[in-house]
C-alpha cells in the first residue's frame, strides 16, 4: 500500500549514485595533437568516458506491486571544474521488494560536457595544416554525448511496512 502523506512530487522523488558511460556525438575530443610534416595527427583522444555520477530521479509510474518504476532523471559528473558534465533522460528502476527504499536503476539519455577540447576551426585530423598555420590549434567548447547510466537509488518515500509488534 502506498503512503500518500506528502505531495506527489516528494512521494516519487529519489536520489542515486551511478556509474555512467558517455560517448561523444560531436567533434573528436582531443587530449594531445601533433604535426608531422605539416600533417595534423591526434595523439590522444577521449571520446568514451566512464564516470561516477550522482543522480536525482522522479518516478512517473510504478507497476508490479510498486517494484518497477520509470521516469526522468538528471545527473552530474563532478570533476576538475566542479561539474564537468550534466546529463538527463529516462530511467527504469527495480526494487527487489515493494517495501525497499533502495532501487537498481538503468537509464539512457544525453550529456552536455561543459569543457571539451577539440581541434580548432579549420584544422582537420590527418590533413595538412591550412596555409600560414604553424601548429595544430585546439579550442575549449561544450559537447553533446550519449549517456548510459547504472545507479543504485534511494527513494525518499518508498512504501514501508507498518511496524510489527509482538502481542503476548
N, C-alpha and C positions, 0 to 999 in steps of 0.2 A: 504494500500500500504506500502511496506517495504522500509525502508531507507537504502540505500547501500552506505552511505558516508564514512564508515570505513572498516577496514579489517574484513573478515568473522568471525574470532575468537572473535573480540571485539563485533561485531553485535549480537553474540549469547551467550555471557557471562552473567552470573547472580550470585548474592550472596543471601544468605538467613540465617535465624536463625530458628533452628528447635528443636523439641523435639524428641529424639531418644530412642529407646528401644534396648538394646543389650542382647543377650542370649549367654552364654558361650558354646562353642563347644568342649572344651578340658577338661583337668583335672579339678576337682572341685576347685573353688576359695574359699579359706577358710579365715575367719576373726579370728576365735579362735578355738583352738584344745585342748583337754584334754585327759588324760589317766586315766582310771578307771580299777583297777585290771589287769593292763598291756594291756587293750583293748583300741585302739585309737578311740576317739569319736570326731566328728566335731560338735562344739557347735554352730557356726555361719558361714554361707557361703554366698557368693554374686555371684550368677550365672546369675541373671537377674537384669539389671540396667536401670533406666530412667536417661537420661542425656540431658542437654541443649547443642546443638551442632551448631556452625556456619558452614556454608557450602558454597561451590562455585560449580556452575554447568555450563555446556556447552550444549546448545540445538543443537542437530544434525538435527532434523526435526521438522517442525511446520505444523499443518493442522487445518481445520475447521476455516477459516478466521484468522489464526495465533493465535488462542486461546489455542490450545493444543500443547504441545511440549514434547519431550523426549530426553534424553542424559545422559552422565556420570556425576557423582558428586564426590567431595571429601569433607569430614567433619572432624572436630577436636572435641575432648572432653576435654575442659580445666579442670584443676583440681589442686590438691596439688603439682604436679610436673610440673607445667605449662601446659604441654599437657599429659593427661592420656591415650588417645587413638586416633587413626586415623582410618577413615573408607572411603569406596568408593563403588560404584556400579552404578546402573541405576536408573534414576529419571524420573517421568512423572509430568508435570506441567500443570496447568489450569489457564488462565487469564479470569476473568469474562467478559471483553470486550477487543476486539483486540487492543485497544489503551492504555490499562492499562500497567503501568510499573511493577506492583506487580503481583505475581502469588502464587497459592496454590500448593504445591508440595508433592508428595509421593514417597519414594524411598525404595529400598531393596538392600542390599549389605552385605559386611563383615567388621569386625573391627579387629584391632590389638591393644590389650591393652598392653601398654608398661611396666607396673609394676604390676604384678599379683602375689598373694601369693597362693601357692599350697602346698600340702603335700610333704615332702622331698622324695628323692629316697629311695625305699624300704619300705616306710611307707604306709599302706593301711588302709582306714577307716573301722571301725568295725572289725578289725582283731588284733591279738596280736602284740605287738612290736617285731621287729626282735631281735634275741639274742644279748646281750651286749648293747642294747639301753635302756636308762633310761627315755627318754622323746620323745614326738612326734615332730620331726623337721619339719620345713616348709622352703620353699625357694621362693625367688622372681624370676619371669620369665616373659616372654611375653606370651600372649594367644590370640587365634583367637576366633571370635564370629560372630553371625548373627546380622545384623543391620536392623531395620525398622525405617524410619525417616519420620516425617511430618514437613514441613517447610513453612514459608512464605518468598517468594523470591522477589528480586528486579532485574529486567532485565536491564542491562546497556543501551542498545539501542533498547528498545521495540518500535514498530511503534507508531508514535504520529500523532495526527490530526493537520493539519495546523491551525494556529490561525485564528479565525473568526473576521472580522471587520465589524462594522455597517457602512453602507453607507447611508447617508441621502441626 
